[in-house]
Amino acid sequence: MNPEESEAQHPRQNGSNQSERLGDVRNLVGLLLAGFTGAVNLIGLRNAELTTILRNQGILVGLASVLLLGALICSIASIFAEGHRLHLLISGSVTSFLLAITALAIYAVRIPKTANWARGWILGCAVFLAALAVVGIVAWVIRRPGTPQVSLQFTLLIAAAILFSSAVTTVVRIEARNQAVTSLPQLEASTSLKGGIGEVSARASATKLRDNEYVLLVVQGLPTETLQEKIDKLEDSDHPCEGTDLCRVLADVDVYPDSFGNITRDFKFPFLLDNYTHLSVGAYICEAKLVKSQCQIGEKYSTVDLAVEASSE
């Protein structure tokens, strides 16, 4: 073979290899992004829910983005790492460290009502894996073995797989956390008066409730004979039934969700106009294991206050 012809072919071969590698990068990035998008669609995220998550869980969304970016970088680097090798201790330390990051990401995205012992185990696993990574690196520094045993490309692909699965898991947990935090009951209420009889009309709805949750609807009334001096002692006299024992419970209704965790309930309740000057309608998300008096202490509730005298004018 003529050396001149051989040298003339090298630029073309190098250009061809670079084009192939760029094509591999494009395909791999597209595959990872398609997989991530498919995972997001699988949990049913919609555009409105995405804006809610970004508004309420911005830091956690940033964590998931960093994990996904790390997976993309590792996968792209693996294409250009062909032929390079690492020692088994370094490869194992990197894998252990990334698994520790995955455990920490799971620990960081706390879902309400999660058992403390489960979070403790996750944190313990993260610390143990991080300690293994440190021990592996220290052992490699002390021993300084000379012969690499593991492909760098294989290590980067394992790292990309771990980071990608961690990003998907984080997004799923963020959605579960967002549902648990923001799934407040929606409540509409009004009164209609006919002579001396009034009627409260209310509509309550809630979505994505847990299996052991239900909605408690409560109608309370402030008796007409309540002393004004007691009402004046309240910091907010517009809500005399909230956090006090001045009001009487006129009715309470338990509404349990369907198989999708959703409820919608309309109800009406009559009352004597002369007996009450103020009404309060509340919808509280309760747990089945709690008594009704404890439901009103929780954070997930909605109330509507109705001034009977103002409505009668």
LUMNU-751718 format. One record per residue: residue number from 1; residue in one letter; x, z, y of N, C-alpha, C in turn. Coordinates in steps of 0.02 Angstrom, whole numbers, always signed. Example, Ala and Ser with C-alpha at 12.3 -4.5 7.8 and 13.67 -1.06 7.14 Angstrom:
BEGIN
  pos  code      nu      nw      nv     cau     caw     cav      cu      cw      cv
    1     A    +660    +390    -284    +615    +390    -225    +660    +390    -165
    2     S    +642    +354    -112    +684    +357     -53    +645    +394      +2
END
This chain:
BEGIN
  pos  code      nu      nw      nv     cau     caw     cav      cu      cw      cv
    1     M     +43      +0     -60      +0      +0      +0     +44      +0     +62
    2     N     +25     -41    +111     +62     -45    +173     +52     +19    +213
    3     P    +107     +55    +233     +99    +116    +272     +62    +105    +336
    4     E     +72     +47    +367     +37     +35    +430     -38     +32    +419
    5     E     -60      +1    +363    -132      -2    +349    -159     +67    +334
    6     S    -118    +108    +298    -140    +176    +282    -148    +217    +345
    7     E     -99    +212    +392    -104    +249    +454    -162    +224    +496
    8     A    -177    +161    +491    -232    +134    +530    -300    +159    +505
    9     Q    -303    +179    +441    -366    +202    +413    -380    +275    +430
   10     H    -328    +314    +447    -337    +385    +458    -386    +400    +515
   11     P    -381    +367    +572    -429    +382    +625    -501    +370    +604
   12     R    -511    +315    +567    -579    +301    +545    -603    +354    +497
   13     Q    -558    +377    +452    -579    +429    +404    -594    +494    +440
   14     N    -552    +512    +490    -564    +573    +527    -630    +569    +565
   15     G    -642    +513    +595    -705    +505    +631    -765    +509    +584
   16     S    -757    +480    +524    -812    +484    +476    -824    +555    +453
   17     N    -770    +594    +442    -778    +663    +421    -811    +705    +475
   18     Q    -792    +693    +537    -823    +730    +592    -897    +714    +598
   19     S    -914    +651    +589    -984    +632    +592   -1024    +664    +536
   20     E    -994    +666    +477   -1028    +698    +420   -1037    +772    +433
   21     R    -986    +804    +460    -992    +876    +473   -1044    +890    +527
   22     L   -1045    +850    +579   -1096    +859    +630   -1166    +848    +602
   23     G   -1172    +800    +556   -1236    +789    +523   -1256    +849    +481
   24     D   -1206    +879    +446   -1220    +939    +407   -1242    +997    +451
   25     V   -1208   +1004    +509   -1227   +1057    +556   -1299   +1047    +579
   26     R   -1316    +986    +598   -1384    +971    +621   -1436    +986    +568
   27     N   -1422    +966    +507   -1470    +977    +452   -1477   +1051    +437
   28     L   -1420   +1087    +436   -1423   +1158    +419   -1459   +1199    +473
   29     V   -1445   +1184    +537   -1479   +1219    +591   -1554   +1204    +588
   30     G   -1571   +1141    +577   -1642   +1124    +572   -1676   +1159    +514
   31     L   -1640   +1166    +458   -1669   +1200    +400   -1681   +1274    +415
   32     L   -1632   +1307    +446   -1640   +1378    +462   -1697   +1389    +512
   33     L   -1699   +1348    +564   -1751   +1357    +614   -1820   +1342    +584
   34     A   -1824   +1292    +540   -1888   +1278    +507   -1910   +1336    +463
   35     G   -1861   +1366    +427   -1877   +1423    +386   -1900   +1482    +427
   36     F   -1868   +1494    +484   -1888   +1550    +527   -1957   +1537    +556
   37     T   -1970   +1476    +578   -2036   +1459    +605   -2090   +1467    +552
   38     G   -2074   +1446    +491   -2122   +1454    +437   -2138   +1527    +422
   39     A   -2086   +1570    +426   -2098   +1641    +416   -2141   +1671    +471
   40     V   -2130   +1649    +533   -2171   +1673    +589   -2244   +1650    +581
   41     N   -2253   +1588    +560   -2321   +1562    +550   -2355   +1597    +492
   42     L   -2315   +1618    +443   -2344   +1650    +383   -2378   +1715    +401
   43     I   -2351   +1752    +449   -2381   +1816    +468   -2436   +1807    +520
   44     G   -2450   +1745    +539   -2508   +1731    +581   -2499   +1745    +655
   45     L   -2440   +1738    +681   -2429   +1748    +753   -2459   +1691    +793
   46     R   -2495   +1707    +846   -2524   +1657    +890   -2491   +1663    +959
   47     N   -2505   +1614   +1001   -2473   +1613   +1067   -2490   +1675   +1107
   48     A   -2553   +1697   +1105   -2572   +1757   +1143   -2536   +1819   +1116
   49     E   -2528   +1823   +1050   -2494   +1880   +1020   -2420   +1879   +1036
   50     L   -2390   +1819   +1042   -2319   +1815   +1059   -2306   +1844   +1129
   51     T   -2349   +1828   +1176   -2340   +1855   +1243   -2350   +1931   +1243
   52     T   -2395   +1956   +1203   -2405   +2028   +1198   -2344   +2062   +1169
   53     I   -2315   +2032   +1116   -2255   +2060   +1085   -2197   +2059   +1133
   54     L   -2188   +2004   +1169   -2133   +2000   +1217   -2141   +2051   +1274
   55     R   -2203   +2065   +1293   -2215   +2113   +1346   -2204   +2185   +1323
   56     N   -2222   +2200   +1261   -2219   +2269   +1238   -2158   +2285   +1195
   57     Q   -2130   +2234   +1162   -2074   +2246   +1116   -2015   +2201   +1133
   58     G   -1999   +2195   +1197   -1947   +2149   +1219   -1879   +2164   +1190
   59     I   -1859   +2227   +1187   -1793   +2245   +1160   -1787   +2228   +1086
   60     L   -1840   +2242   +1049   -1839   +2228    +977   -1839   +2153    +964
   61     V   -1874   +2115   +1005   -1872   +2042    +999   -1801   +2017   +1012
   62     G   -1766   +2047   +1060   -1696   +2029   +1072   -1652   +2044   +1012
   63     L   -1666   +2099    +977   -1628   +2115    +916   -1638   +2061    +863
   64     A   -1700   +2039    +853   -1713   +1986    +804   -1679   +1921    +825
   65     S   -1677   +1907    +890   -1644   +1846    +913   -1569   +1848    +900
   66     V   -1538   +1906    +911   -1466   +1912    +898   -1451   +1903    +823
   67     L   -1493   +1930    +781   -1483   +1922    +709   -1489   +1848    +688
   68     L   -1539   +1814    +716   -1548   +1743    +700   -1489   +1702    +727
   69     L   -1465   +1719    +787   -1407   +1684    +814   -1346   +1695    +770
   70     G   -1336   +1755    +746   -1280   +1769    +700   -1285   +1728    +636
   71     A   -1346   +1720    +610   -1355   +1679    +550   -1338   +1606    +564
   72     L   -1358   +1581    +622   -1342   +1511    +639   -1266   +1502    +647
   73     I   -1232   +1549    +679   -1160   +1543    +689   -1123   +1544    +622
   74     C   -1143   +1590    +578   -1110   +1594    +513   -1122   +1531    +471
   75     S   -1182   +1504    +474   -1197   +1444    +435   -1158   +1384    +461
   76     I   -1152   +1377    +528   -1115   +1322    +557   -1040   +1329    +541
   77     A   -1015   +1391    +547    -943   +1402    +533    -926   +1388    +460
   78     S    -974   +1398    +415    -960   +1386    +344    -945   +1313    +329
   79     I    -972   +1267    +371    -960   +1196    +360    -887   +1179    +374
   80     F    -857   +1213    +423    -788   +1198    +442    -737   +1244    +408
   81     A    -761   +1288    +363    -716   +1335    +329    -698   +1313    +259
   82     E    -710   +1251    +244    -696   +1227    +176    -620   +1229    +162
   83     G    -603   +1257    +105    -532   +1261     +85    -498   +1326    +103
   84     H    -529   +1367    +145    -499   +1431    +165    -525   +1486    +118
   85     R    -483   +1538    +109    -501   +1591     +63    -487   +1659     +95
   86     L    -522   +1710     +70    -515   +1778     +92    -501   +1823     +32
   87     H    -474   +1883     +48    -466   +1931      -6    -533   +1962     -22
   88     L    -540   +1985     -84    -603   +2014    -107    -623   +2075     -65
   89     L    -574   +2116     -44    -590   +2175      -4    -620   +2156     +63
   90     I    -593   +2105     +96    -619   +2083    +160    -689   +2053    +152
   91     S    -698   +2012    +102    -763   +1982     +90    -815   +2035     +75
   92     G    -797   +2083     +33    -844   +2137     +17    -859   +2180     +78
   93     S    -809   +2193    +120    -819   +2234    +179    -867   +2200    +228
   94     V    -857   +2134    +237    -902   +2097    +282    -974   +2099    +257
   95     T    -982   +2088    +192   -1050   +2090    +163   -1081   +2159    +171
   96     S   -1042   +2211    +156   -1068   +2279    +163   -1086   +2295    +235
   97     F   -1045   +2272    +282   -1059   +2285    +353   -1123   +2251    +375
   98     L   -1134   +2189    +353   -1195   +2153    +372   -1256   +2185    +341
   99     L   -1250   +2210    +280   -1306   +2245    +248   -1322   +2310    +287
  100     A   -1270   +2342    +313   -1281   +2402    +354   -1319   +2384    +418
  101     I   -1302   +2326    +448   -1338   +2304    +507   -1412   +2290    +491
  102     T   -1424   +2261    +433   -1493   +2249    +412   -1532   +2314    +405
  103     A   -1501   +2364    +374   -1535   +2428    +367   -1547   +2461    +435
  104     L   -1499   +2455    +481   -1509   +2483    +547   -1564   +2447    +585
  105     A   -1570   +2381    +575   -1624   +2344    +607   -1692   +2367    +582
  106     I   -1697   +2379    +517   -1759   +2405    +489   -1774   +2475    +516
  107     Y   -1722   +2515    +523   -1731   +2582    +550   -1753   +2580    +624
  108     A   -1725   +2532    +661   -1740   +2529    +733   -1812   +2510    +747
  109     V   -1841   +2466    +705   -1910   +2444    +716   -1956   +2493    +679
  110     R   -1973   +2547    +712   -2014   +2598    +680   -2088   +2580    +685
  111     I   -2121   +2582    +628   -2192   +2571    +625   -2227   +2639    +626
  112     P   -2275   +2649    +670   -2310   +2714    +672   -2339   +2733    +605
  113     K   -2340   +2798    +592   -2366   +2828    +531   -2319   +2818    +472
  114     T   -2258   +2793    +484   -2210   +2786    +430   -2182   +2854    +412
  115     A   -2176   +2867    +347   -2151   +2933    +324   -2079   +2944    +348
  116     N   -2065   +3005    +368   -1998   +3021    +392   -1946   +3016    +337
  117     W   -1966   +3032    +275   -1917   +3029    +221   -1895   +2957    +208
  118     A   -1941   +2908    +218   -1923   +2838    +207   -1873   +2815    +260
  119     R   -1884   +2835    +323   -1837   +2816    +376   -1770   +2851    +365
  120     G   -1771   +2912    +338   -1709   +2947    +324   -1668   +2912    +271
  121     W   -1702   +2887    +219   -1667   +2849    +166   -1636   +2785    +194
  122     I   -1673   +2751    +237   -1647   +2688    +266   -1585   +2702    +308
  123     L   -1588   +2754    +349   -1530   +2772    +390   -1471   +2794    +346
  124     G   -1485   +2830    +293   -1432   +2850    +247   -1398   +2790    +214
  125     C   -1439   +2741    +194   -1410   +2680    +164   -1367   +2643    +214
  126     A   -1389   +2640    +277   -1349   +2606    +329   -1282   +2640    +338
  127     V   -1282   +2706    +341   -1219   +2743    +350   -1173   +2733    +289
  128     F   -1202   +2734    +230   -1163   +2725    +168   -1131   +2656    +166
  129     L   -1169   +2604    +183   -1142   +2536    +181   -1089   +2527    +235
  130     A   -1100   +2556    +294   -1048   +2551    +346    -984   +2587    +324
  131     A    -991   +2644    +290    -932   +2680    +266    -895   +2639    +213
  132     L    -932   +2604    +170    -900   +2560    +120    -860   +2505    +154
  133     A    -888   +2476    +208    -852   +2424    +244    -787   +2451    +274
  134     V    -790   +2510    +302    -729   +2540    +331    -678   +2554    +277
  135     V    -700   +2581    +221    -653   +2596    +166    -620   +2532    +140
  136     G    -659   +2478    +134    -630   +2415    +111    -577   +2388    +158
  137     I    -590   +2391    +223    -541   +2366    +272    -478   +2409    +271
  138     V    -487   +2476    +267    -429   +2521    +265    -388   +2508    +202
  139     A    -421   +2497    +146    -385   +2483     +84    -346   +2418     +88
  140     W    -376   +2367    +121    -340   +2304    +128    -280   +2311    +175
  141     V    -287   +2351    +229    -231   +2361    +275    -173   +2398    +241
  142     I    -190   +2447    +199    -138   +2486    +166    -103   +2446    +112
  143     R    -142   +2411     +71    -113   +2376     +13     -83   +2309     +33
  144     R    -112   +2274     +81     -90   +2208    +102     -82   +2160     +43
  145     P    -134   +2149      +4    -127   +2102     -53    -115   +2032     -28
  146     G     -78   +1994     -65     -56   +1929     -41     -98   +1870     -62
  147     T    -134   +1874    -117    -170   +1816    -144    -244   +1820    -129
  148     P    -271   +1776     -85    -343   +1775     -72    -381   +1755    -135
  149     Q    -440   +1784    -144    -477   +1772    -207    -547   +1744    -196
  150     V    -574   +1748    -136    -643   +1727    -123    -643   +1673     -69
  151     S    -687   +1623     -80    -692   +1569     -31    -722   +1595     +34
  152     L    -692   +1576     +91    -719   +1595    +156    -786   +1562    +168
  153     Q    -794   +1502    +143    -857   +1467    +151    -914   +1504    +115
  154     F    -899   +1528     +55    -950   +1567     +17    -967   +1631     +54
  155     T    -918   +1665     +82    -930   +1727    +119    -974   +1715    +180
  156     L    -960   +1660    +216   -1000   +1645    +275   -1072   +1627    +257
  157     L   -1081   +1593    +201   -1149   +1576    +179   -1187   +1639    +159
  158     I   -1154   +1686    +126   -1186   +1749    +109   -1204   +1787    +174
  159     A   -1158   +1786    +222   -1172   +1820    +286   -1231   +1788    +321
  160     A   -1235   +1721    +320   -1291   +1687    +352   -1357   +1705    +318
  161     A   -1356   +1709    +251   -1417   +1726    +215   -1440   +1797    +231
  162     I   -1392   +1844    +235   -1410   +1914    +251   -1438   +1919    +321
  163     L   -1406   +1888    +370   -1429   +1892    +439   -1496   +1856    +448
  164     F   -1505   +1800    +413   -1569   +1765    +419   -1626   +1806    +391
  165     S   -1616   +1835    +331   -1669   +1877    +302   -1681   +1939    +345
  166     S   -1628   +1965    +376   -1637   +2023    +420   -1677   +2005    +482
  167     A   -1665   +1945    +510   -1703   +1923    +568   -1777   +1914    +551
  168     V   -1791   +1885    +493   -1861   +1875    +472   -1895   +1943    +460
  169     T   -1860   +1989    +426   -1888   +2055    +414   -1902   +2091    +479
  170     T   -1856   +2085    +527   -1866   +2117    +592   -1927   +2090    +628
  171     V   -1937   +2025    +626   -1995   +1995    +659   -2060   +2019    +626
  172     V   -2060   +2022    +560   -2120   +2046    +525   -2135   +2118    +543
  173     R   -2084   +2160    +547   -2094   +2230    +564   -2115   +2238    +638
  174     I   -2089   +2195    +681   -2110   +2197    +751   -2184   +2181    +757
  175     E   -2207   +2131    +720   -2278   +2114    +721   -2321   +2172    +694
  176     A   -2298   +2204    +640   -2334   +2261    +612   -2335   +2319    +662
  177     R   -2279   +2331    +695   -2277   +2384    +746   -2322   +2368    +804
  178     N   -2322   +2305    +826   -2364   +2286    +883   -2438   +2295    +867
  179     Q   -2458   +2278    +805   -2527   +2287    +785   -2546   +2361    +785
  180     A   -2500   +2403    +760   -2515   +2474    +756   -2519   +2506    +825
  181     V   -2480   +2480    +873   -2478   +2512    +939   -2532   +2486    +985
  182     T   -2547   +2421    +981   -2592   +2390   +1030   -2663   +2377   +1005
  183     S   -2678   +2395    +943   -2745   +2381    +917   -2794   +2435    +940
  184     L   -2809   +2435   +1005   -2856   +2483   +1033   -2928   +2457   +1026
  185     P   -2975   +2503   +1019   -3045   +2481   +1014   -3069   +2455   +1082
  186     Q   -3111   +2404   +1080   -3142   +2377   +1140   -3213   +2404   +1144
  187     L   -3233   +2424   +1204   -3298   +2457   +1212   -3332   +2433   +1275
  188     E   -3396   +2417   +1268   -3439   +2400   +1325   -3502   +2443   +1320
  189     A   -3523   +2471   +1377   -3582   +2515   +1376   -3619   +2510   +1442
  190     S   -3685   +2519   +1438   -3727   +2518   +1497   -3790   +2559   +1483
  191     T   -3827   +2573   +1536   -3889   +2611   +1529   -3947   +2571   +1558
  192     S   -4005   +2582   +1530   -4067   +2554   +1556   -4117   +2611   +1561
  193     L   -4154   +2615   +1617   -4199   +2670   +1631   -4271   +2645   +1638
  194     K   -4316   +2678   +1604   -4387   +2664   +1609   -4425   +2729   +1617
  195     G   -4446   +2743   +1678   -4479   +2806   +1690   -4432   +2865   +1679
  196     G   -4451   +2911   +1637   -4409   +2969   +1623   -4366   +2960   +1561
  197     I   -4366   +2901   +1531   -4327   +2889   +1471   -4271   +2839   +1486
  198     G   -4212   +2856   +1465   -4155   +2811   +1472   -4130   +2789   +1404
  199     E   -4092   +2735   +1404   -4065   +2709   +1342   -3993   +2685   +1353
  200     V   -3948   +2708   +1311   -3879   +2687   +1313   -3870   +2629   +1264
  201     S   -3844   +2573   +1288   -3828   +2516   +1245   -3752   +2507   +1245
  202     A   -3723   +2503   +1187   -3650   +2498   +1181   -3631   +2448   +1127
  203     R   -3573   +2417   +1136   -3545   +2371   +1088   -3471   +2388   +1079
  204     A   -3451   +2403   +1019   -3382   +2422   +1003   -3353   +2372    +954
  205     S   -3289   +2357    +963   -3254   +2311    +918   -3181   +2333    +913
  206     A   -3151   +2318    +856   -3080   +2332    +845   -3055   +2284    +791
  207     T   -2991   +2269    +793   -2961   +2222    +746   -2898   +2252    +716
  208     K   -2880   +2227    +657   -2817   +2243    +623   -2808   +2318    +613
  209     L   -2861   +2351    +591   -2856   +2422    +575   -2822   +2431    +508
  210     R   -2791   +2489    +499   -2760   +2505    +435   -2813   +2521    +383
  211     D   -2792   +2524    +319   -2839   +2536    +265   -2874   +2604    +271
  212     N   -2838   +2654    +298   -2866   +2722    +302   -2894   +2738    +372
  213     E   -2907   +2687    +412   -2933   +2699    +480   -3005   +2676    +486
  214     Y   -3042   +2709    +529   -3109   +2689    +547   -3120   +2706    +620
  215     V   -3177   +2684    +648   -3192   +2696    +718   -3250   +2746    +723
  216     L   -3240   +2797    +764   -3291   +2847    +777   -3321   +2834    +846
  217     L   -3385   +2820    +849   -3421   +2810    +912   -3457   +2874    +930
  218     V   -3445   +2898    +991   -3473   +2962   +1013   -3508   +2952   +1080
  219     V   -3569   +2979   +1086   -3606   +2981   +1150   -3611   +3053   +1171
  220     Q   -3586   +3068   +1232   -3590   +3136   +1259   -3628   +3135   +1325
  221     G   -3660   +3190   +1340   -3698   +3196   +1402   -3683   +3260   +1438
  222     L   -3678   +3257   +1505   -3669   +3315   +1546   -3737   +3343   +1566
  223     P   -3755   +3403   +1542   -3822   +3430   +1557   -3834   +3438   +1631
  224     T   -3897   +3431   +1650   -3916   +3437   +1720   -3904   +3508   +1746
  225     E   -3911   +3558   +1703   -3904   +3627   +1725   -3832   +3650   +1730
  226     T   -3784   +3606   +1718   -3713   +3625   +1725   -3698   +3644   +1796
  227     L   -3666   +3702   +1805   -3649   +3725   +1872   -3599   +3679   +1905
  228     Q   -3612   +3663   +1968   -3567   +3618   +2004   -3498   +3649   +2013
  229     E   -3494   +3715   +2016   -3429   +3747   +2025   -3383   +3735   +1964
  230     K   -3413   +3728   +1905   -3373   +3712   +1846   -3346   +3641   +1850
  231     I   -3388   +3595   +1875   -3366   +3526   +1881   -3312   +3519   +1934
  232     D   -3318   +3556   +1988   -3270   +3552   +2043   -3201   +3576   +2022
  233     K   -3197   +3617   +1970   -3132   +3642   +1947   -3092   +3588   +1911
  234     L   -3125   +3536   +1890   -3090   +3483   +1854   -3049   +3442   +1903
  235     E   -2992   +3418   +1879   -2949   +3376   +1921   -2982   +3310   +1937
  236     D   -3021   +3283   +1891   -3054   +3219   +1901   -3127   +3228   +1884
  237     S   -3169   +3238   +1935   -3239   +3251   +1923   -3277   +3190   +1900
  238     D   -3246   +3130   +1904   -3279   +3069   +1881   -3281   +3065   +1805
  239     H   -3241   +3106   +1771   -3239   +3106   +1697   -3247   +3178   +1672
  240     P   -3305   +3207   +1682   -3314   +3278   +1663   -3315   +3289   +1588
  241     C   -3326   +3237   +1548   -3330   +3246   +1476   -3262   +3239   +1441
  242     E   -3211   +3219   +1478   -3146   +3207   +1448   -3104   +3270   +1450
  243     G   -3087   +3296   +1391   -3044   +3354   +1386   -3077   +3420   +1405
  244     T   -3144   +3422   +1406   -3180   +3484   +1423   -3235   +3495   +1372
  245     D   -3267   +3553   +1377   -3324   +3569   +1334   -3389   +3573   +1373
  246     L   -3391   +3540   +1431   -3451   +3542   +1472   -3506   +3498   +1445
  247     C   -3488   +3446   +1408   -3538   +3397   +1385   -3562   +3413   +1315
  248     R   -3621   +3390   +1300   -3651   +3396   +1234   -3644   +3330   +1196
  249     V   -3631   +3335   +1132   -3628   +3275   +1090   -3699   +3255   +1072
  250     L   -3720   +3197   +1095   -3787   +3173   +1082   -3792   +3133   +1017
  251     A   -3737   +3097   +1001   -3738   +3057    +939   -3666   +3039    +921
  252     D   -3654   +3031    +857   -3589   +3004    +834   -3601   +2961    +773
  253     V   -3565   +2905    +771   -3574   +2855    +719   -3506   +2836    +691
  254     D   -3500   +2835    +625   -3439   +2812    +592   -3446   +2739    +574
  255     V   -3397   +2699    +594   -3397   +2627    +580   -3333   +2610    +542
  256     Y   -3341   +2584    +482   -3283   +2569    +440   -3269   +2494    +442
  257     P   -3204   +2475    +439   -3186   +2403    +446   -3202   +2364    +383
  258     D   -3203   +2297    +392   -3212   +2253    +335   -3145   +2243    +300
  259     S   -3142   +2196    +254   -3081   +2185    +214   -3024   +2158    +257
  260     F   -3039   +2131    +316   -2987   +2106    +361   -2965   +2158    +412
  261     G   -2994   +2218    +411   -2976   +2270    +458   -3011   +2263    +525
  262     N   -3068   +2228    +527   -3104   +2217    +590   -3172   +2251    +588
  263     I   -3195   +2272    +647   -3262   +2300    +653   -3294   +2274    +717
  264     T   -3360   +2265    +714   -3401   +2250    +773   -3468   +2285    +763
  265     R   -3486   +2327    +812   -3547   +2367    +803   -3584   +2373    +869
  266     D   -3649   +2359    +867   -3694   +2369    +924   -3740   +2428    +907
  267     F   -3750   +2471    +955   -3797   +2526    +944   -3830   +2547   +1009
  268     K   -3889   +2577   +1003   -3927   +2601   +1060   -3948   +2673   +1047
  269     F   -3952   +2712   +1102   -3970   +2782   +1094   -4013   +2803   +1154
  270     P   -4074   +2829   +1141   -4117   +2851   +1197   -4100   +2923   +1218
  271     F   -4115   +2938   +1281   -4104   +3006   +1306   -4154   +3020   +1362
  272     L   -4165   +3083   +1376   -4210   +3104   +1429   -4172   +3103   +1495
  273     L   -4198   +3068   +1543   -4164   +3059   +1607   -4154   +3125   +1643
  274     D   -4204   +3169   +1639   -4200   +3232   +1676   -4150   +3281   +1646
  275     N   -4128   +3270   +1585   -4085   +3318   +1552   -4011   +3308   +1565
  276     Y   -3991   +3247   +1588   -3920   +3232   +1595   -3906   +3195   +1660
  277     T   -3850   +3213   +1690   -3829   +3180   +1752   -3769   +3132   +1741
  278     H   -3740   +3136   +1683   -3680   +3097   +1669   -3675   +3085   +1594
  279     L   -3658   +3024   +1575   -3649   +3007   +1504   -3579   +2978   +1493
  280     S   -3553   +2990   +1434   -3487   +2963   +1415   -3493   +2934   +1345
  281     V   -3472   +2872   +1337   -3471   +2838   +1272   -3399   +2825   +1254
  282     G   -3379   +2847   +1195   -3309   +2840   +1173   -3304   +2809   +1105
  283     A   -3252   +2769   +1095   -3235   +2740   +1030   -3165   +2763   +1012
  284     Y   -3159   +2798    +956   -3095   +2828    +936   -3075   +2800    +868
  285     I   -3012   +2780    +861   -2985   +2759    +796   -2961   +2821    +760
  286     C   -2990   +2834    +703   -2976   +2896    +665   -2947   +2878    +597
  287     E   -2914   +2926    +567   -2890   +2921    +499   -2939   +2957    +453
  288     A   -2947   +2930    +394   -2996   +2959    +348   -2981   +3031    +329
  289     K   -2917   +3049    +329   -2898   +3117    +308   -2907   +3169    +364
  290     L   -2922   +3147    +425   -2930   +3193    +481   -3004   +3210    +492
  291     V   -3016   +3270    +517   -3084   +3288    +535   -3101   +3255    +603
  292     K   -3164   +3251    +618   -3186   +3214    +677   -3159   +3244    +742
  293     S   -3153   +3310    +744   -3130   +3342    +805   -3058   +3323    +822
  294     Q   -3019   +3302    +773   -2950   +3283    +785   -2943   +3211    +807
  295     C   -2993   +3171    +797   -2989   +3100    +816   -2983   +3092    +891
  296     Q   -3016   +3135    +930   -3016   +3128   +1002   -2950   +3148   +1033
  297     I   -2904   +3176    +993   -2839   +3195   +1019   -2791   +3136   +1019
  298     G   -2805   +3086    +978   -2759   +3030    +970   -2752   +2987   +1032
  299     E   -2707   +2938   +1028   -2693   +2894   +1084   -2735   +2831   +1083
  300     K   -2764   +2813   +1027   -2798   +2750   +1020   -2873   +2760   +1028
  301     Y   -2896   +2756   +1089   -2967   +2764   +1102   -2985   +2729   +1167
  302     S   -3050   +2717   +1176   -3077   +2688   +1238   -3140   +2726   +1256
  303     T   -3150   +2738   +1320   -3209   +2774   +1343   -3240   +2737   +1402
  304     V   -3306   +2744   +1408   -3343   +2717   +1465   -3386   +2774   +1493
  305     D   -3379   +2789   +1557   -3417   +2843   +1590   -3474   +2812   +1630
  306     L   -3533   +2841   +1623   -3592   +2815   +1656   -3625   +2871   +1695
  307     A   -3632   +2860   +1761   -3667   +2908   +1804   -3741   +2892   +1803
  308     V   -3781   +2936   +1775   -3853   +2923   +1766   -3888   +2919   +1834
  309     E   -3872   +2962   +1880   -3905   +2961   +1946   -3891   +2895   +1983
  310     A   -3829   +2871   +1978   -3812   +2808   +2011   -3849   +2750   +1979
  311     S   -3862   +2753   +1914   -3895   +2699   +1880   -3970   +2698   +1894
  312     S   -3997   +2755   +1913   -4069   +2758   +1923   -4091   +2736   +1992
  313     E   -4043   +2726   +2037   -4060   +2705   +2104   -4079   +2631   +2107
END
